């Protein structure tokens, strides 16, 4: 199977960017150490009115590798510090056209 892409947009309330970036960094450090992880890039909206201020795009070897990383108890510990008012919407995608 081809690699998969995880796209995770974040709604960041005004004035909370530093907190959101710190949160992202904690998760990124964890995911980088997981089997099947390939890469990640964090994008910031240029338009201040964008619904999603930050968008993370990550590549994984397979859906199973990503799912295993999500089920790791270490991630559960990291996620306990996740603020409720910075919602995010992760989804798994595959490339269908270039």
MDAnalysis code that builds the backbone (N, CA, C; Angstrom):
import MDAnalysis as mda
import numpy as np

u = mda.Universe.empty(294, n_residues=98, atom_resindex=np.repeat(np.arange(98), 3), trajectory=True)
u.add_TopologyAttr("name", ["N", "CA", "C"] * 98)
u.add_TopologyAttr("resid", np.arange(1, 99))
u.add_TopologyAttr("resname", ["UNK", "UNK", "UNK", "UNK", "UNK", "UNK", "UNK", "UNK", "UNK", "UNK", "UNK", "UNK", "UNK", "UNK", "UNK", "UNK", "UNK", "UNK", "UNK", "UNK", "UNK", "UNK", "UNK", "UNK", "UNK", "UNK", "UNK", "UNK", "UNK", "UNK", "UNK", "UNK", "UNK", "UNK", "UNK", "UNK", "UNK", "UNK", "UNK", "UNK", "UNK", "UNK", "UNK", "UNK", "UNK", "UNK", "UNK", "UNK", "UNK", "UNK", "UNK", "UNK", "UNK", "UNK", "UNK", "UNK", "UNK", "UNK", "UNK", "UNK", "UNK", "UNK", "UNK", "UNK", "UNK", "UNK", "UNK", "UNK", "UNK", "UNK", "UNK", "UNK", "UNK", "UNK", "UNK", "UNK", "UNK", "UNK", "UNK", "UNK", "UNK", "UNK", "UNK", "UNK", "UNK", "UNK", "UNK", "UNK", "UNK", "UNK", "UNK", "UNK", "UNK", "UNK", "UNK", "UNK", "UNK", "UNK"])
u.atoms.positions = np.array([
    [0.840, -1.187, 0.000],
    [0.000, 0.000, 0.000],
    [0.880, 1.243, 0.000],
    [0.406, 2.287, -0.647],
    [1.083, 3.568, -0.653],
    [0.990, 4.197, 0.738],
    [1.847, 5.155, 0.987],
    [1.778, 5.872, 2.253],
    [0.456, 6.646, 2.340],
    [0.121, 7.036, 3.562],
    [-1.097, 7.807, 3.782],
    [-0.720, 9.181, 4.336],
    [-1.657, 10.108, 4.202],
    [-1.465, 11.463, 4.703],
    [-2.478, 11.718, 5.811],
    [-1.993, 12.268, 6.919],
    [-2.870, 12.686, 8.007],
    [-2.931, 14.207, 7.954],
    [-4.126, 14.729, 7.766],
    [-4.330, 16.172, 7.741],
    [-5.119, 16.540, 8.991],
    [-4.544, 17.455, 9.777],
    [-5.138, 17.810, 11.057],
    [-5.189, 19.336, 11.201],
    [-6.342, 19.945, 10.872],
    [-6.480, 21.394, 11.037],
    [-6.859, 21.748, 12.479],
    [-6.348, 22.890, 12.939],
    [-6.594, 23.357, 14.307],
    [-7.274, 24.721, 14.278],
    [-8.325, 24.866, 15.084],
    [-8.929, 26.164, 15.325],
    [-8.226, 26.758, 16.541],
    [-7.495, 27.843, 16.336],
    [-6.720, 28.430, 17.424],
    [-7.318, 29.790, 17.787],
    [-7.837, 29.921, 19.021],
    [-8.385, 31.215, 19.434],
    [-7.298, 32.297, 19.414],
    [-7.705, 33.508, 19.144],
    [-6.768, 34.627, 19.102],
    [-5.996, 34.706, 20.420],
    [-4.691, 34.889, 20.297],
    [-3.835, 34.998, 21.470],
    [-3.367, 33.669, 22.033],
    [-3.743, 32.558, 21.403],
    [-3.396, 31.232, 21.932],
    [-2.415, 30.484, 21.028],
    [-1.818, 31.180, 20.062],
    [-0.924, 30.514, 19.125],
    [0.269, 29.865, 19.820],
    [0.886, 30.546, 20.772],
    [2.041, 29.966, 21.461],
    [1.673, 28.659, 22.162],
    [0.515, 28.635, 22.789],
    [0.048, 27.415, 23.462],
    [-0.208, 26.298, 22.444],
    [-0.822, 26.659, 21.318],
    [-1.089, 25.668, 20.272],
    [0.217, 25.125, 19.692],
    [1.187, 25.985, 19.479],
    [2.474, 25.538, 18.949],
    [3.202, 24.627, 19.927],
    [3.133, 24.937, 21.196],
    [3.740, 24.082, 22.217],
    [3.072, 22.712, 22.247],
    [1.744, 22.722, 22.153],
    [0.978, 21.473, 22.113],
    [1.394, 20.650, 20.890],
    [1.454, 21.315, 19.730],
    [1.845, 20.620, 18.506],
    [3.233, 20.016, 18.661],
    [4.169, 20.767, 19.239],
    [5.537, 20.292, 19.406],
    [5.581, 19.020, 20.253],
    [4.801, 18.966, 21.316],
    [4.756, 17.764, 22.169],
    [4.302, 16.545, 21.380],
    [3.249, 16.722, 20.587],
    [2.750, 15.619, 19.779],
    [3.750, 15.244, 18.683],
    [4.343, 16.242, 18.041],
    [5.295, 15.977, 16.955],
    [6.496, 15.177, 17.462],
    [7.011, 15.533, 18.627],
    [8.148, 14.800, 19.197],
    [7.777, 13.346, 19.440],
    [6.581, 13.115, 19.935],
    [6.121, 11.741, 20.159],
    [5.996, 10.982, 18.835],
    [5.281, 11.560, 17.870],
    [5.025, 10.855, 16.615],
    [6.311, 10.558, 15.844],
    [7.279, 11.458, 15.884],
    [8.542, 11.248, 15.156],
    [9.264, 9.977, 15.584],
    [9.010, 9.506, 16.791],
    [9.678, 8.303, 17.312],
    [8.912, 7.013, 17.024],
    [7.735, 7.123, 16.401],
    [6.884, 5.950, 16.215],
    [7.188, 5.212, 14.911],
    [7.095, 3.872, 14.942],
    [7.289, 3.090, 13.715],
    [6.268, 3.499, 12.650],
    [6.726, 3.647, 11.431],
    [5.837, 3.987, 10.325],
    [5.722, 5.477, 10.057],
    [6.248, 6.302, 10.949],
    [6.221, 7.747, 10.747],
    [7.192, 8.105, 9.629],
    [6.789, 9.005, 8.744],
    [7.668, 9.448, 7.655],
    [8.037, 10.921, 7.828],
    [7.035, 11.810, 7.917],
    [7.341, 13.232, 8.020],
    [6.118, 14.010, 8.483],
    [6.350, 15.256, 8.867],
    [5.262, 16.162, 9.196],
    [5.677, 17.592, 8.895],
    [4.697, 18.407, 8.537],
    [4.908, 19.837, 8.316],
    [3.710, 20.575, 8.893],
    [3.997, 21.623, 9.639],
    [2.937, 22.448, 10.204],
    [2.805, 23.708, 9.357],
    [1.576, 24.015, 8.962],
    [1.287, 25.180, 8.133],
    [0.495, 26.205, 8.949],
    [0.777, 27.487, 8.709],
    [0.073, 28.579, 9.379],
    [-0.681, 29.389, 8.322],
    [-1.932, 29.698, 8.620],
    [-2.744, 30.487, 7.696],
    [-2.166, 31.887, 7.549],
    [-2.166, 32.366, 6.334],
    [-1.729, 33.740, 6.072],
    [-2.873, 34.704, 6.362],
    [-4.086, 34.289, 6.052],
    [-5.279, 35.097, 6.275],
    [-5.689, 34.993, 7.752],
    [-5.717, 36.099, 8.494],
    [-6.076, 36.029, 9.915],
    [-7.517, 35.590, 10.158],
    [-8.363, 35.641, 9.124],
    [-9.760, 35.235, 9.271],
    [-9.999, 33.760, 8.942],
    [-8.944, 33.029, 8.641],
    [-9.099, 31.613, 8.290],
    [-9.674, 30.831, 9.465],
    [-10.562, 29.913, 9.178],
    [-11.149, 29.075, 10.238],
    [-10.074, 28.238, 10.918],
    [-9.159, 27.700, 10.127],
    [-8.093, 26.868, 10.672],
    [-6.784, 27.648, 10.608],
    [-6.330, 28.072, 11.762],
    [-5.121, 28.884, 11.861],
    [-3.863, 28.044, 11.619],
    [-3.872, 26.809, 12.092],
    [-2.753, 25.888, 11.896],
    [-3.273, 24.609, 11.250],
    [-2.499, 24.062, 10.329],
    [-2.844, 22.793, 9.693],
    [-1.591, 21.935, 9.657],
    [-1.678, 20.766, 10.274],
    [-0.569, 19.826, 10.256],
    [-0.813, 18.797, 9.151],
    [0.226, 18.533, 8.375],
    [0.142, 17.504, 7.340],
    [1.289, 16.536, 7.583],
    [0.937, 15.286, 7.856],
    [1.933, 14.261, 8.168],
    [1.800, 13.095, 7.202],
    [2.912, 12.435, 6.979],
    [2.913, 11.242, 6.125],
    [3.308, 10.037, 6.968],
    [2.575, 8.951, 6.772],
    [2.803, 7.694, 7.484],
    [2.891, 6.565, 6.471],
    [3.591, 5.501, 6.841],
    [3.722, 4.345, 5.956],
    [2.391, 3.658, 5.696],
    [1.492, 3.670, 6.702],
    [0.219, 2.970, 6.547],
    [-0.785, 3.463, 7.590],
    [-2.076, 3.217, 7.352],
    [-3.076, 3.540, 8.374],
    [-2.832, 2.768, 9.670],
    [-2.380, 1.510, 9.544],
    [-2.125, 0.699, 10.736],
    [-1.021, 1.291, 11.596],
    [0.039, 1.807, 10.971],
    [1.132, 2.420, 11.727],
    [0.632, 3.646, 12.486],
    [-0.168, 4.465, 11.826],
    [-0.714, 5.648, 12.487],
    [-1.654, 5.236, 13.621],
    [-2.504, 4.270, 13.378],
    [-3.442, 3.808, 14.414],
    [-2.695, 3.257, 15.623],
    [-1.623, 2.511, 15.391],
    [-0.827, 1.973, 16.502],
    [-0.237, 3.111, 17.337],
    [0.214, 4.161, 16.669],
    [0.761, 5.316, 17.394],
    [-0.317, 5.990, 18.240],
    [-1.550, 6.037, 17.724],
    [-2.654, 6.649, 18.461],
    [-3.043, 5.837, 19.692],
    [-2.831, 4.524, 19.643],
    [-3.253, 3.645, 20.732],
    [-2.182, 3.452, 21.799],
    [-1.028, 4.023, 21.613],
    [0.076, 3.890, 22.559],
    [-0.251, 4.651, 23.849],
    [-0.093, 4.009, 25.020],
    [-0.377, 4.688, 26.295],
    [0.433, 5.973, 26.501],
    [1.605, 6.056, 25.897],
    [2.405, 7.273, 26.009],
    [1.653, 8.473, 25.413],
    [0.933, 8.245, 24.322],
    [0.173, 9.330, 23.703],
    [-0.997, 9.737, 24.587],
    [-1.610, 8.783, 25.235],
    [-2.720, 9.092, 26.144],
    [-2.250, 10.068, 27.223],
    [-1.051, 9.871, 27.735],
    [-0.484, 10.775, 28.742],
    [-0.283, 12.174, 28.170],
    [0.272, 12.258, 26.976],
    [0.504, 13.554, 26.341],
    [-0.827, 14.267, 26.097],
    [-1.826, 13.517, 25.668],
    [-3.130, 14.101, 25.310],
    [-3.891, 14.636, 26.519],
    [-3.527, 14.214, 27.716],
    [-4.205, 14.722, 28.914],
    [-4.058, 16.235, 29.040],
    [-3.003, 16.779, 28.482],
    [-2.752, 18.218, 28.572],
    [-3.356, 19.007, 27.413],
    [-4.090, 18.342, 26.562],
    [-4.672, 18.987, 25.391],
    [-5.816, 19.906, 25.808],
    [-5.722, 21.214, 25.491],
    [-6.811, 22.126, 25.853],
    [-8.085, 21.838, 25.061],
    [-9.218, 21.932, 25.720],
    [-10.506, 21.682, 25.064],
    [-10.885, 22.780, 24.077],
    [-10.333, 23.978, 24.273],
    [-10.750, 25.095, 23.441],
    [-9.823, 25.351, 22.245],
    [-9.008, 24.356, 21.907],
    [-8.240, 24.390, 20.659],
    [-8.617, 23.120, 19.892],
    [-9.817, 23.125, 19.287],
    [-10.286, 21.908, 18.617],
    [-9.453, 21.591, 17.374],
    [-9.348, 20.309, 17.109],
    [-8.635, 19.837, 15.922],
    [-9.429, 18.695, 15.312],
    [-9.182, 18.452, 14.026],
    [-10.017, 17.539, 13.250],
    [-9.154, 16.631, 12.379],
    [-8.472, 15.660, 12.973],
    [-7.584, 14.816, 12.159],
    [-8.353, 13.866, 11.244],
    [-7.773, 13.633, 10.092],
    [-8.344, 12.677, 9.148],
    [-7.235, 12.024, 8.349],
    [-7.483, 10.804, 7.914],
    [-6.508, 10.053, 7.122],
    [-6.931, 10.104, 5.660],
    [-5.960, 10.437, 4.791],
    [-6.231, 10.599, 3.369],
    [-5.212, 9.827, 2.540],
    [-5.611, 9.519, 1.313],
    [-4.692, 8.933, 0.357],
    [-4.696, 9.790, -0.908],
    [-3.576, 9.851, -1.567],
    [-3.493, 10.599, -2.812],
    [-4.212, 9.807, -3.897],
    [-5.106, 10.468, -4.620],
    [-5.804, 9.787, -5.711],
    [-5.467, 10.389, -7.066],
    [-4.887, 11.606, -7.060],
    [-4.461, 12.231, -8.317],
    [-3.284, 13.133, -8.041],
    [-2.392, 13.201, -9.024],
    [-1.246, 14.138, -8.964],
    [-1.391, 15.171, -10.044],
])
